[in-house]
Amino acid sequence: MRISLLTLLALTILACGPDEGPATDTGTLPPAGTAASDASEETRGETLEARSSGGNFIARVTPLVDPIPMNEAFSVSLSLIDPETGAPFTDYDEVSIDARMPAHKHGMLREVRLTPQEDGAMRADGLLLHMYGHWELHVDIRSGARFERAQVSVRLQY
């Protein structure tokens, strides 16, 4: 018996059934009293934290995806914290975040856009880790002539 490619294709399409749209999350429901808009927030990964080289701030980096994808742009929430008071750290002129892969002596070839958020954090859009392995996220601040870096490690696994 001989089946043509067209017949196989038609049978495959019929077997798959109608398109039911994207899969929906059937995980846990938000706690009672949570606003409906809160339930649609992005999935968050584990918060990573590091103190800066000069000790003047703590960087808290929370991926807005879980797990961090390989070779796809993703975003993080970035908070700078005063280690003495726990309040937001604001004593800087500029802040930036970048990703480096120290074993390969290279980083990203992308510019990350920081957007201030209502809660005092910043949203960093445009991070992209293009290969598996150990990465470091560098959070840099400049205040006048002073430069400080907080560095958190990320292991992108298969």
Contacts in CASP RR format, 6 or more apart in sequence:
PFRMAT RR
TARGET T0000
AUTHOR 0000-0000-0000
METHOD contacts of the structure
MODEL  1
MRISLLTLLALTILACGPDEGPATDTGTLPPAGTAASDASEETRGETLEA
RSSGGNFIARVTPLVDPIPMNEAFSVSLSLIDPETGAPFTDYDEVSIDAR
MPAHKHGMLREVRLTPQEDGAMRADGLLLHMYGHWELHVDIRSGARFERA
QVSVRLQY
29 39 0 8 1.000
30 38 0 8 1.000
30 39 0 8 1.000
42 64 0 8 1.000
42 65 0 8 1.000
42 75 0 8 1.000
43 64 0 8 1.000
43 65 0 8 1.000
43 66 0 8 1.000
44 62 0 8 1.000
44 63 0 8 1.000
44 64 0 8 1.000
44 66 0 8 1.000
44 77 0 8 1.000
45 62 0 8 1.000
45 63 0 8 1.000
45 64 0 8 1.000
45 65 0 8 1.000
45 66 0 8 1.000
45 67 0 8 1.000
45 68 0 8 1.000
46 62 0 8 1.000
46 63 0 8 1.000
46 66 0 8 1.000
47 60 0 8 1.000
47 61 0 8 1.000
47 62 0 8 1.000
48 60 0 8 1.000
48 61 0 8 1.000
48 62 0 8 1.000
48 137 0 8 1.000
48 152 0 8 1.000
48 153 0 8 1.000
48 154 0 8 1.000
49 58 0 8 1.000
49 59 0 8 1.000
49 60 0 8 1.000
49 61 0 8 1.000
49 152 0 8 1.000
50 58 0 8 1.000
50 59 0 8 1.000
50 139 0 8 1.000
50 150 0 8 1.000
50 151 0 8 1.000
50 152 0 8 1.000
51 57 0 8 1.000
51 58 0 8 1.000
51 83 0 8 1.000
51 150 0 8 1.000
52 58 0 8 1.000
52 59 0 8 1.000
52 139 0 8 1.000
52 141 0 8 1.000
52 148 0 8 1.000
52 149 0 8 1.000
52 150 0 8 1.000
53 148 0 8 1.000
53 149 0 8 1.000
53 150 0 8 1.000
54 148 0 8 1.000
55 83 0 8 1.000
55 148 0 8 1.000
56 82 0 8 1.000
56 83 0 8 1.000
56 89 0 8 1.000
56 91 0 8 1.000
56 148 0 8 1.000
57 80 0 8 1.000
57 81 0 8 1.000
57 82 0 8 1.000
57 83 0 8 1.000
57 89 0 8 1.000
57 91 0 8 1.000
57 92 0 8 1.000
57 141 0 8 1.000
57 148 0 8 1.000
57 150 0 8 1.000
58 80 0 8 1.000
58 81 0 8 1.000
58 82 0 8 1.000
58 83 0 8 1.000
58 89 0 8 1.000
58 150 0 8 1.000
59 78 0 8 1.000
59 79 0 8 1.000
59 80 0 8 1.000
59 81 0 8 1.000
59 139 0 8 1.000
59 150 0 8 1.000
59 152 0 8 1.000
60 77 0 8 1.000
60 78 0 8 1.000
60 79 0 8 1.000
60 80 0 8 1.000
60 81 0 8 1.000
61 76 0 8 1.000
61 77 0 8 1.000
61 78 0 8 1.000
61 97 0 8 1.000
61 137 0 8 1.000
61 139 0 8 1.000
61 152 0 8 1.000
62 76 0 8 1.000
62 77 0 8 1.000
62 79 0 8 1.000
63 74 0 8 1.000
63 75 0 8 1.000
63 76 0 8 1.000
64 74 0 8 1.000
64 75 0 8 1.000
64 76 0 8 1.000
64 77 0 8 1.000
64 123 0 8 1.000
65 74 0 8 1.000
65 75 0 8 1.000
67 157 0 8 1.000
68 74 0 8 1.000
68 129 0 8 1.000
68 154 0 8 1.000
68 156 0 8 1.000
69 129 0 8 1.000
70 129 0 8 1.000
70 130 0 8 1.000
70 131 0 8 1.000
70 132 0 8 1.000
70 156 0 8 1.000
71 128 0 8 1.000
71 129 0 8 1.000
71 130 0 8 1.000
71 131 0 8 1.000
72 128 0 8 1.000
73 110 0 8 1.000
73 125 0 8 1.000
73 126 0 8 1.000
73 127 0 8 1.000
73 128 0 8 1.000
74 126 0 8 1.000
74 127 0 8 1.000
74 128 0 8 1.000
75 123 0 8 1.000
75 124 0 8 1.000
75 125 0 8 1.000
75 126 0 8 1.000
75 127 0 8 1.000
76 97 0 8 1.000
76 123 0 8 1.000
76 124 0 8 1.000
76 127 0 8 1.000
76 137 0 8 1.000
77 117 0 8 1.000
77 121 0 8 1.000
77 122 0 8 1.000
77 123 0 8 1.000
77 124 0 8 1.000
78 95 0 8 1.000
78 97 0 8 1.000
78 114 0 8 1.000
78 121 0 8 1.000
78 122 0 8 1.000
78 123 0 8 1.000
78 124 0 8 1.000
78 139 0 8 1.000
79 88 0 8 1.000
79 120 0 8 1.000
79 121 0 8 1.000
79 122 0 8 1.000
80 88 0 8 1.000
80 89 0 8 1.000
80 90 0 8 1.000
80 92 0 8 1.000
80 95 0 8 1.000
80 139 0 8 1.000
80 141 0 8 1.000
81 87 0 8 1.000
81 88 0 8 1.000
81 89 0 8 1.000
82 88 0 8 1.000
82 89 0 8 1.000
88 120 0 8 1.000
91 143 0 8 1.000
92 141 0 8 1.000
92 142 0 8 1.000
92 143 0 8 1.000
93 141 0 8 1.000
93 142 0 8 1.000
93 143 0 8 1.000
93 144 0 8 1.000
94 140 0 8 1.000
94 141 0 8 1.000
94 142 0 8 1.000
95 114 0 8 1.000
95 122 0 8 1.000
95 139 0 8 1.000
95 140 0 8 1.000
95 141 0 8 1.000
95 142 0 8 1.000
96 112 0 8 1.000
96 114 0 8 1.000
96 139 0 8 1.000
96 140 0 8 1.000
97 112 0 8 1.000
97 114 0 8 1.000
97 124 0 8 1.000
97 127 0 8 1.000
97 137 0 8 1.000
97 138 0 8 1.000
97 139 0 8 1.000
97 140 0 8 1.000
98 107 0 8 1.000
98 108 0 8 1.000
98 112 0 8 1.000
98 137 0 8 1.000
98 138 0 8 1.000
98 140 0 8 1.000
99 107 0 8 1.000
99 108 0 8 1.000
99 127 0 8 1.000
99 128 0 8 1.000
99 129 0 8 1.000
99 135 0 8 1.000
99 136 0 8 1.000
99 137 0 8 1.000
99 138 0 8 1.000
99 154 0 8 1.000
100 106 0 8 1.000
100 107 0 8 1.000
100 108 0 8 1.000
100 135 0 8 1.000
100 136 0 8 1.000
100 138 0 8 1.000
101 107 0 8 1.000
101 129 0 8 1.000
101 131 0 8 1.000
101 133 0 8 1.000
101 134 0 8 1.000
101 135 0 8 1.000
101 136 0 8 1.000
102 134 0 8 1.000
102 136 0 8 1.000
103 133 0 8 1.000
103 134 0 8 1.000
104 131 0 8 1.000
108 127 0 8 1.000
108 128 0 8 1.000
108 129 0 8 1.000
108 130 0 8 1.000
110 126 0 8 1.000
110 127 0 8 1.000
110 128 0 8 1.000
111 126 0 8 1.000
112 124 0 8 1.000
112 125 0 8 1.000
112 126 0 8 1.000
112 127 0 8 1.000
113 124 0 8 1.000
113 125 0 8 1.000
113 126 0 8 1.000
114 122 0 8 1.000
114 123 0 8 1.000
114 124 0 8 1.000
115 122 0 8 1.000
115 123 0 8 1.000
115 125 0 8 1.000
116 122 0 8 1.000
117 123 0 8 1.000
127 137 0 8 1.000
129 135 0 8 1.000
129 154 0 8 1.000
129 156 0 8 1.000
131 156 0 8 1.000
132 156 0 8 1.000
132 157 0 8 1.000
132 158 0 8 1.000
133 155 0 8 1.000
133 156 0 8 1.000
133 157 0 8 1.000
134 153 0 8 1.000
134 154 0 8 1.000
134 155 0 8 1.000
135 153 0 8 1.000
135 154 0 8 1.000
135 155 0 8 1.000
135 156 0 8 1.000
136 151 0 8 1.000
136 152 0 8 1.000
136 153 0 8 1.000
136 154 0 8 1.000
137 151 0 8 1.000
137 152 0 8 1.000
137 153 0 8 1.000
137 154 0 8 1.000
138 149 0 8 1.000
138 150 0 8 1.000
138 151 0 8 1.000
139 149 0 8 1.000
139 150 0 8 1.000
139 151 0 8 1.000
139 152 0 8 1.000
140 147 0 8 1.000
140 148 0 8 1.000
140 149 0 8 1.000
141 147 0 8 1.000
141 148 0 8 1.000
END
